[in-house]
Amino acid sequence: MRGNSVRVLIVGGGIAGLATVAALREWGATVDVVERTPGPTDSGTGIYLTGNATRMLDVLGLREPVADVAVEITRQRSANQRGRRLFDIDVTALWRGVGPCVSLPRARLHRALVAGVADAPIRWGRHPIALDPEGNRVAVEFDDGSAERYDLVIGADGVNSTVRRLAFDAQAARNLGQYAYRWVAPRIDDEPFWSVQLGRGRQFLTIPISAEQTYCYYNDGPVADRPGWRDDVAASFTEPAALMLKALDHDDSTLHAGPNQEVVLDSWARGPVLLIGDAAHATSPNMAQGAAMALEDAVVLASSLTAADSIGEALRVFEARRRPRTDWVLSQTHRRDKATDLPPALRDLVLRRLGEQMFRSNYGPLFAQP
């Protein structure tokens, strides 16, 4: 099927939405994009893209502008909270033949994607307030009082999706019992390594995201926004934890805090309304697959639309192709969360003996094309 005369609305101008714009370029449809925020922003922390994510950037023609502003990560190190090594992973070897693993400021990734689809009309500061089915089409009312009709509405608007709220019986994301703090600190070494220290149900993670910056992540378990969390991090984890926290003493403008959430739905489609990315299948961040799954969604959706005879058929094929993969990621994130909640002595023993094997098993199915 060609997209000639088809009108598509993409709700969300983040990774999933912009990737879908790029994926649909050759299909021929008229594509509108609305994004709630007033424009691209320089706020945010960092993001880590595994090899299956950069492979999709390559397919979309967006890998080069991202690589120009990213750090290639060569190794992942896991240690307990006293700094004792549990296992290392050579991620360059692990993802060989798939794609490099890279990290960068989230704002730089977003701006690279915006630049990559510069010809797309993005209506910043707009969002839908009503979605009304009209046969095979959807009447969409926007917050500025305007209204349009579309043949396909794609909700690419994240874990707290407006499209999911309007069209999917208000099914909400569910909290995972993890409250996370994210911030940016100065980079203190030249090694392009992803490093994590594991406490019981808590993790402190650092990833270099530029020549000058480190992305820091701390999962504090289920307790929301405790005033003393910084003191606990400094007391519970070895360096560079305390040093990374000092960046917040000077400037806490990069600090972002909130609960980790997941989204599990029986179906991602309601008529010609489709959810993709975190709006459809958000998971715990412990596998760093949020962006990767969104990028894969965009590529597979474009392929499904091109091959199908109708939009309805395309959406059924899309979900049938994507479900096994996103379900695998969901199941593995649950397993990894359970492993970190084990008593530390038992967890450390298991990870020292089996950590590398478990890690490779977690990602194994993702080496294949989606």
C-alpha positions as CSV (number, residue, x, y, z in Angstrom):
1,M,0.0,0.0,0.0
2,R,1.2,3.5,-0.8
3,G,0.5,6.4,1.5
4,N,-0.8,8.7,-1.2
5,S,-3.9,10.6,0.1
6,V,-3.4,9.1,3.6
7,R,-3.3,11.6,6.4
8,V,-1.2,10.6,9.5
9,L,-1.0,12.4,12.8
10,I,2.0,11.7,15.1
11,V,1.4,12.8,18.7
12,G,4.8,13.3,20.3
13,G,8.0,15.0,19.0
14,G,10.4,12.9,21.0
15,I,12.5,9.9,19.9
16,A,9.6,7.7,18.9
17,G,7.7,10.4,17.0
18,L,10.7,11.8,15.1
19,A,11.9,8.3,14.2
20,T,8.5,7.6,12.8
21,V,8.6,10.8,10.7
22,A,11.9,9.6,9.3
23,A,10.6,6.1,8.7
24,L,7.5,7.2,6.8
25,R,9.3,9.6,4.5
26,E,9.2,7.3,1.5
27,W,5.7,6.0,2.1
28,G,4.0,9.1,0.6
29,A,1.5,10.1,3.3
30,T,0.8,13.6,4.6
31,V,2.3,13.6,8.1
32,D,1.5,16.1,10.8
33,V,3.3,16.2,14.1
34,V,2.2,17.8,17.4
35,E,4.3,18.1,20.5
36,R,3.1,19.4,23.8
37,T,6.4,21.2,24.7
38,P,7.0,24.6,23.2
39,G,10.1,23.6,21.3
40,P,13.4,21.6,21.4
41,T,15.0,22.0,24.8
42,D,18.5,21.9,26.2
43,S,17.3,20.3,29.5
44,G,17.5,16.7,30.4
45,T,20.3,14.3,31.4
46,G,21.8,11.5,29.3
47,I,20.9,8.5,27.3
48,Y,22.6,5.2,26.5
49,L,21.9,3.6,23.1
50,T,22.7,-0.1,22.7
51,G,23.7,-1.7,19.4
52,N,20.2,-2.5,18.2
53,A,19.3,1.2,18.7
54,T,22.2,2.5,16.6
55,R,21.4,-0.1,13.9
56,M,17.9,1.5,13.6
57,L,19.4,5.0,13.4
58,D,21.5,3.7,10.5
59,V,18.4,2.4,8.8
60,L,16.7,5.8,9.3
61,G,19.6,7.7,7.9
62,L,20.2,9.3,11.3
63,R,23.2,7.5,12.7
64,E,25.9,9.9,11.5
65,P,24.5,13.1,13.1
66,V,24.1,11.2,16.4
67,A,27.6,9.6,16.2
68,D,29.1,13.1,15.7
69,V,27.9,14.1,19.2
70,A,28.1,10.8,21.1
71,V,30.7,8.8,23.1
72,E,31.2,5.2,22.0
73,I,31.0,2.9,25.0
74,T,33.3,-0.1,24.9
75,R,32.8,-1.8,28.2
76,Q,30.2,-2.2,31.0
77,R,31.4,-2.8,34.6
78,S,29.3,-4.1,37.4
79,A,30.5,-4.0,41.0
80,N,28.9,-4.2,44.5
81,Q,28.5,-1.0,46.5
82,R,31.9,-1.5,48.1
83,G,33.4,-1.3,44.6
84,R,34.3,-5.0,44.4
85,R,34.1,-6.1,40.7
86,L,31.4,-8.6,39.9
87,F,31.7,-8.9,36.1
88,D,32.7,-6.9,33.0
89,I,31.2,-7.0,29.5
90,D,33.1,-6.1,26.3
91,V,30.1,-4.4,24.7
92,T,32.0,-3.7,21.5
93,A,32.4,-7.5,21.0
94,L,28.9,-8.3,22.3
95,W,27.2,-6.0,19.7
96,R,29.7,-6.6,16.8
97,G,27.8,-6.9,13.6
98,V,24.8,-5.1,15.0
99,G,25.9,-1.6,15.9
100,P,28.1,0.4,18.4
101,C,26.8,1.3,21.8
102,V,26.9,5.1,22.4
103,S,25.9,7.6,25.0
104,L,25.2,11.3,24.7
105,P,23.2,14.1,26.3
106,R,19.5,13.5,25.7
107,A,19.1,17.0,24.4
108,R,21.8,16.5,21.8
109,L,20.1,13.3,20.6
110,H,16.7,15.2,20.3
111,R,18.2,18.0,18.4
112,A,20.0,15.6,16.0
113,L,16.7,13.9,15.3
114,V,14.9,17.2,14.8
115,A,17.5,18.3,12.4
116,G,17.3,15.0,10.6
117,V,13.6,15.5,9.9
118,A,13.8,19.3,9.4
119,D,11.4,19.2,6.5
120,A,8.6,17.8,8.7
121,P,6.0,20.3,10.0
122,I,6.1,20.1,13.8
123,R,3.4,22.0,15.7
124,W,5.2,22.8,19.0
125,G,3.1,23.6,22.0
126,R,0.1,21.6,20.8
127,H,-1.7,18.4,21.9
128,P,-5.0,16.6,21.3
129,I,-7.8,16.9,23.8
130,A,-10.3,14.6,22.0
131,L,-10.2,11.7,19.6
132,D,-13.5,10.7,18.1
133,P,-13.8,7.7,15.7
134,E,-15.6,8.3,12.5
135,G,-15.6,5.0,10.6
136,N,-12.1,4.4,9.4
137,R,-11.0,7.9,10.4
138,V,-10.4,9.8,13.6
139,A,-11.6,13.4,14.3
140,V,-9.0,15.1,16.4
141,E,-9.6,18.2,18.5
142,F,-6.6,20.1,19.6
143,D,-6.0,22.4,22.6
144,D,-5.9,25.5,20.4
145,G,-9.5,24.9,19.3
146,S,-8.6,23.5,15.8
147,A,-9.8,20.2,14.5
148,E,-8.6,17.8,11.8
149,R,-9.5,14.3,10.5
150,Y,-6.9,11.6,10.0
151,D,-6.7,8.1,8.6
152,L,-4.1,7.1,11.2
153,V,-3.2,8.6,14.6
154,I,0.1,7.4,16.2
155,G,0.6,8.0,19.9
156,A,4.3,8.4,20.3
157,D,3.9,10.6,23.4
158,G,5.7,8.6,26.1
159,V,4.9,6.7,29.3
160,N,2.2,9.2,30.4
161,S,0.6,9.2,26.9
162,T,-2.3,11.6,26.2
163,V,-3.4,9.4,23.3
164,R,-3.5,6.3,25.6
165,R,-5.6,8.3,28.1
166,L,-8.0,9.5,25.4
167,A,-8.4,6.3,23.3
168,F,-7.5,3.3,25.5
169,D,-9.9,3.6,28.4
170,A,-7.5,5.7,30.4
171,Q,-5.2,2.8,31.1
172,A,-2.3,4.3,33.1
173,A,1.3,3.4,33.5
174,R,2.1,1.5,36.7
175,N,4.9,2.3,39.2
176,L,7.6,-0.3,39.6
177,G,8.5,0.6,43.1
178,Q,11.6,2.4,41.9
179,Y,12.3,6.1,42.5
180,A,15.1,7.4,40.3
181,Y,17.4,10.4,40.4
182,R,19.2,11.5,37.3
183,W,21.7,14.3,36.9
184,V,24.8,15.4,35.0
185,A,28.3,15.9,36.5
186,P,31.7,16.6,35.2
187,R,33.6,13.8,33.6
188,I,36.6,12.7,35.7
189,D,38.3,10.0,33.5
190,D,39.0,9.2,29.9
191,E,37.7,5.6,29.9
192,P,34.5,5.2,27.8
193,F,33.0,2.8,30.3
194,W,29.5,2.3,31.6
195,S,29.8,1.5,35.4
196,V,27.3,0.5,38.0
197,Q,27.5,-0.2,41.7
198,L,24.8,-2.5,43.1
199,G,23.3,-2.2,46.5
200,R,20.3,-4.1,47.7
201,G,17.4,-2.9,45.5
202,R,19.5,0.2,44.8
203,Q,21.9,1.1,42.0
204,F,24.3,3.9,41.3
205,L,25.3,4.2,37.6
206,T,27.7,6.5,35.7
207,I,28.1,6.8,31.9
208,P,30.3,9.4,30.1
209,I,28.1,11.3,27.6
210,S,30.6,13.8,26.2
211,A,34.3,14.9,26.7
212,E,33.2,17.0,29.7
213,Q,30.1,15.3,31.1
214,T,29.0,12.2,33.0
215,Y,25.4,11.0,33.3
216,C,24.6,9.8,36.8
217,Y,21.6,7.6,37.7
218,Y,20.6,6.5,41.2
219,N,17.6,4.2,41.9
220,D,16.5,4.6,45.5
221,G,13.9,1.8,45.7
222,P,10.2,2.6,46.3
223,V,10.6,5.7,48.6
224,A,9.8,8.9,46.8
225,D,12.0,11.9,46.9
226,R,13.7,11.5,50.3
227,P,15.4,14.6,51.6
228,G,18.4,12.6,52.8
229,W,19.0,10.6,49.6
230,R,22.3,12.4,48.7
231,D,23.8,11.6,52.1
232,D,22.8,7.9,51.7
233,V,24.4,7.7,48.3
234,A,27.7,9.2,49.6
235,A,27.7,6.9,52.6
236,S,26.5,3.7,50.8
237,F,28.6,3.7,47.6
238,T,32.3,4.1,46.9
239,E,33.7,6.8,44.7
240,P,32.9,8.3,42.3
241,A,29.5,8.6,44.0
242,A,30.4,11.3,46.5
243,L,32.3,13.2,43.8
244,M,29.4,13.1,41.3
245,L,27.1,14.4,44.0
246,K,29.2,17.5,44.5
247,A,28.1,18.7,41.1
248,L,24.6,19.1,42.6
249,D,26.0,21.3,45.4
250,H,27.1,23.8,42.7
251,D,24.2,23.4,40.3
252,D,21.2,21.1,40.6
253,S,19.5,22.4,37.5
254,T,20.2,19.1,35.7
255,L,18.5,17.0,38.4
256,H,15.5,15.0,37.3
257,A,13.6,12.7,39.8
258,G,10.6,10.5,39.5
259,P,9.2,7.0,39.6
260,N,10.2,4.3,37.1
261,Q,7.1,3.1,35.4
262,E,6.0,0.4,32.9
263,V,3.1,0.1,30.5
264,V,1.5,-3.3,29.7
265,L,-1.5,-3.3,27.4
266,D,-3.6,-6.1,25.8
267,S,-3.5,-4.2,22.5
268,W,-1.7,-1.2,21.1
269,A,-4.4,-0.3,18.5
270,R,-8.0,1.0,18.8
271,G,-9.2,1.2,15.2
272,P,-6.9,3.6,13.3
273,V,-5.2,4.8,16.6
274,L,-1.9,3.1,17.4
275,L,0.5,3.5,20.3
276,I,4.3,3.0,19.9
277,G,7.4,3.4,22.0
278,D,7.0,4.0,25.7
279,A,3.3,4.9,25.2
280,A,2.7,1.2,24.3
281,H,5.4,-0.8,26.2
282,A,7.5,1.2,28.6
283,T,9.7,-0.9,30.9
284,S,12.2,-0.5,33.7
285,P,15.3,1.2,32.4
286,N,17.7,-1.5,33.5
287,M,18.2,-2.9,29.9
288,A,18.4,0.6,28.3
289,Q,15.9,-0.5,25.7
290,G,13.4,2.4,25.7
291,A,14.9,4.3,22.8
292,A,15.8,1.1,21.0
293,M,12.3,-0.3,21.1
294,A,10.9,3.0,19.9
295,L,13.3,3.2,17.0
296,E,12.5,-0.4,16.0
297,D,8.8,0.4,16.3
298,A,9.2,3.2,13.7
299,V,11.0,1.0,11.2
300,V,8.7,-2.0,11.5
301,L,5.6,0.2,11.3
302,A,6.8,1.8,8.0
303,S,7.5,-1.7,6.7
304,S,4.1,-3.0,7.8
305,L,2.3,-0.1,6.2
306,T,4.1,-0.5,2.9
307,A,3.5,-4.2,2.7
308,A,-0.2,-4.2,3.8
309,D,-3.3,-3.6,1.7
310,S,-5.0,-1.5,4.4
311,I,-4.1,0.5,7.5
312,G,-6.0,-2.0,9.7
313,E,-4.1,-4.9,8.3
314,A,-0.8,-3.0,8.8
315,L,-1.5,-2.3,12.4
316,R,-2.3,-6.0,13.1
317,V,0.9,-7.1,11.3
318,F,2.9,-4.5,13.2
319,E,1.7,-5.7,16.6
320,A,2.2,-9.3,15.7
321,R,5.8,-8.6,14.7
322,R,6.7,-6.4,17.7
323,R,4.9,-8.2,20.6
324,P,7.4,-11.1,21.0
325,R,10.4,-8.7,21.1
326,T,8.9,-6.1,23.5
327,D,7.5,-8.9,25.7
328,W,11.0,-10.4,25.9
329,V,12.4,-7.1,27.0
330,L,9.7,-6.7,29.6
331,S,10.3,-10.2,31.0
332,Q,14.1,-9.6,31.2
333,T,13.7,-6.3,33.0
334,H,11.6,-8.1,35.6
335,R,14.3,-10.8,36.0
336,R,17.1,-8.2,36.3
337,D,15.1,-6.2,38.9
338,K,14.6,-9.4,40.9
339,A,18.3,-10.3,40.8
340,T,19.3,-6.9,42.2
341,D,16.8,-7.4,45.1
342,L,18.5,-10.6,46.2
343,P,20.5,-10.6,49.5
344,P,23.8,-8.9,48.6
345,A,26.0,-11.9,49.5
346,L,23.9,-14.3,47.3
347,R,23.6,-11.7,44.5
348,D,27.3,-11.1,44.4
349,L,28.1,-14.8,44.3
350,V,25.6,-15.4,41.4
351,L,26.8,-12.4,39.4
352,R,30.5,-13.2,39.8
353,R,29.9,-16.7,38.5
354,L,27.1,-16.2,36.0
355,G,26.8,-12.4,35.4
356,E,28.4,-12.4,31.9
357,Q,26.4,-15.4,30.8
358,M,23.2,-13.8,32.2
359,F,23.9,-10.5,30.5
360,R,24.4,-12.2,27.1
361,S,21.3,-14.2,27.5
362,N,19.3,-11.0,28.3
363,Y,20.2,-9.4,25.0
364,G,20.6,-12.4,22.8
365,P,17.3,-12.2,20.8
366,L,17.9,-8.5,20.2
367,F,20.9,-9.1,18.0
368,A,18.6,-10.3,15.2
369,Q,16.8,-7.8,13.1
370,P,13.4,-6.7,14.4
